């Protein structure tokens, strides 16, 4: 699409829809892990979503590559972008509120910048980005540092697991730059299928899913998580990358946080402490500073 053919109102509506789908994922996970173990929940999520994306690719007349080198890269991307972080978040949400998970998991752009500055150095270090890093880390400290005292720090390992998942996402964003020659939906589908291949044997060995008795609400949450917050969200995401561009699409990162917190409050009855709200404000400020492009100075005539 060209800028002249884009219906901006429609694209913004899709952007808000994407933020809502990803913001709701934390509530879906919270309900899912009530009666479905984390590994089995995520194994099923990746399998369903991966198969749905394969179907979308087939409708578009596209086929995944068959060479082993590309599938090896899909496998590594799966570890960074689905198998490990999805499972860490699901395990963490057995004890951590969905809203807090949304706040902590929204700092991916900050960790991506830190990893870039330390390893690849393909982006310049600016004062604005440094401000975003400081604000984001301050937000994490407010959420983790004070909330950790609740229950004598019982939630701290789970909160740190979410931060570890966020670092995985940051690494996946950097590693994903190597898939530029492929249609963007291909590494998404390929990595989700690889994630399922990793997790299904673990689910069979650890959880013995045939012995489980999941509730109807957990099954419905799993279905919504797989179909809407994963497969459909990826379809919308890659459409927006083509219409709004990668920078414009990142706006969902700071829209997603208050939506994720609000969904947890409304549907799960969660409460958010004043320090967590202060952390939320810092995180949104930091992520916005990292993702909103700076205005270019007007050229003098």
N, C-alpha and C positions, 0 to 999 in steps of 0.2 A: 504494500500500500504506500501511496505517496502522501505527504502532509495535506495535500488539497483534497484527497478522497477520504480522510479520516473523520469520522463523527466523534469529536472530542468528548461530548457528553456521554456517548455510549462507552467509550474507552475508559473514562473516569469511573463510570458505573461498574464496569468490569474490574477495574483496579480495586474499588471498594469491596466488590464481591470476592475477589481473590484474598484480600486482607481478612475478610470475614471467614472464608473457608479455612484459611490457615490459623486464624485466631481461635476458631471453634475446635480445631484438632486437639487442643490441650484438654478441653472438656470431654471430647469423645474418648480420649485416652484414659482420663480419670474414671469415666464410667466403665470402660472396657476392662481395666485391670482389677475391677472389683471382684470379678469371678473368672477372668481369663488371665493366666500367667503372662508376664511381659514378653517372653521369647515367642510363645505361641501367638499372641496378639499381633506382634510385629511380623512374624513369618507369614501369617495370613494376610496382613495388610499389604506387604510387598508383593505377594503372589497375585492377589486380586487386582491391585493397581497396575502391576506390570503387564498382566494379561489384557487389561482394558486398554492400556496405552499401545500394546501390540495391535489390538483391533483397530484403534484410531489410525495407526501408521498404515495398516493394510487398506483401510478405506481411502487414505490419501495416496495409495499406490506406492508406498515406500516399504523397503525391507531392510532389516538389520544386517549389518556386515557379517560375513561368515569367517573371516580370518581370525586365527587364535590370538594374534597380537592385540587387535582391537578388543576382543573379549577379555583379555588379560587386563586391559585398561578399564573396561567396564567393571571388572571384579574389584579392582582397587578403588574405583570411584564408589562402588557399592559399600565398601567398608567405611569410607569417609562420609557418605551422604545418606545412607539408609540403615544398613545392618547394625552398626555400632551406635550412632546417635539416636536412632529411633528406639532401640532397646534400652539405652541409658535413660532416656526421657520417660519411657513407659515404666521402668523400674522405679525411677525417682518419684513418679506421680502416685505411687502406692502410699507415700507419706507426705508429699508436697502438694499444695493447692495448685489447681490448673492456672490460676491467675499469676502466681509467683513463677510458675514454669514459663508462662508467656513472657514475663518481664526478663527473666534471666536468659531465655533462648533468643531474645531479639537483638542481642549484641554481636551477632555474626559479622556485620561490617567492621566493627571495631577490631575484633580478633583477626579478620582478614587483612586489615591494614597493618596490624602488628606483625603478622607472619610475612607479609609482603616486604615490610621494612627490614626485617631480620634476614629473610632468605632470598626472595627473588628480586627485590628492589626495582620492580618495573613501574612503580608509581611514585611520583614525587612526594616528599614529606612537606606538608604545608602547615602553617600556623592554625588554620581552621581545622585540619584533620587532627592535629595534636590536641586541640581543644575538645574535639569530639571524643577522642580516646580518654582524656581525663574525666570528662563528664560521664561517659559510659562506665568507666571503672568505678567512679564514685557511686554511681547508681547500683552497681553490683554489690559494693561494700555496704551500702545502706540496706539492701535487701538481705544479703547473706549475713553480714556482720551483726545486725541486731536481731533478725528473725532466728538466727542460730541459737540464741539464748532461750528461745521457747522450748520447753521440754528438755532442758539441760543439753541443748545442742544435738538432739536426736535427728533433726532434719538436715543437719549440715552435710553429711555424706551424700544425701540425695540431691541437695542443692549444688554441691560440687560436681555431681554426675551430670547435671544439666549444663553447667559451665563447660565441662569436658565435651559434651555433645555439641555445644556451640562452637568450640574450637575445631571439632571435626568438620562441621559445616563450613567453617572458614577455610580449612584446608581443601575441602571439596570444591569451593568456589575458585580457588587458585588453580587446582589441578584440572578443573573443568575447562580451563582456557585451552587445553590441548585438544579439545574436540571441535575446534572451529570449522574443520572441513566437513563435519557431519551436520545433518539437520538437527536442531537442538533437542527435538523430542527423542532422538535415537539413544543418546547416552542416558536420558531419563528412563526410558523403557528398559534398555539393556542393564543398567545398574540396579533397577528394581528387581528384574528377573534374577540377577546374580545374588542380590540380597536374599531373595527367597531360597535360592539354592544353598546359601550359607546357613540360613536359620531353620529351614524345615527339618534337617537331620537333628539339629540341636533340640528343636521342639519335641521331636519323636523320642529322643533319648532322655531329656530332662523332665518334660512335663507330661509325657504320655497322654496326649490330648484326647484319646479315646476314653480315658477315665474321667474326664472333666464333665461338669454339669453347669455350663455357663447360663446366666440368667438371660431372659429375653432382652432386657435393657442393654446388657453388655454386648450381645450379638448385634443388636441394632446399631449401637455405637461403633462397633467394629466395621459394619457395613458402610455406615456414613463416613467413617474415617478413611476407608479404602476407596470408595467410589467418589465422594465429594471432596474431602480434604487432601486427597493424594492425586487420583487420576484426573478428575475434572479440574482441580487446581493447577496441575501441570499443563493441561490443554490451554487454560486461560492465560497462564504465565507466559507460555511461548508465543501465544497470539500477541500479548502486550509487548513482548520484546521486539516483535516486528513492527508494531504500530506506534508505541510510545518510546521505544528504544530501551536499552538496558538500564540507563540512568533513571529514566522516568518510571520504569517498573519497580525500581527499588523503593519508591515512595511507599509501597505496601509495608515495608519494614517497620515504619513508625506509626502507620495507621493500624497495623495488626495488634500492637501491644495493648492500647486501651480497649480494643474490641475483645481481645482474649480475656482481659481482666473482667470486663463487663459481663461477658457470657458466663464466666465462672461465678460471679456474684448473683446473676439472675437465675441461672438454672441449677447451680449447685449450692446456693446459699452461702458462698464463701464470703468472708469479711477480709478487708485489706487494711492493715495497720497504717498509721501515719508515716512511719519510716519507710514502709513499702511504697506508699504513694509518692513520697519524696524521691525514692529510688526510681520509680516509674518516670517521674518528670525528668530526672537526670539522664536516664537511658534514652528517652524519646529525644531529648535535646542532643545527646551525643550521636545517636544514629542519624538524626536529621542533618547534623553538621557534617557527617561523613558521607552522606548520600545525595543531598541536594546540591546540584552544581552551582558553583559560584558564578555570579554575573560577570560577563566579560566587559571590560571598560569600553565605552563608546569610542570609536575612532574619530579623532579630530579632523576637521576639514580645513 
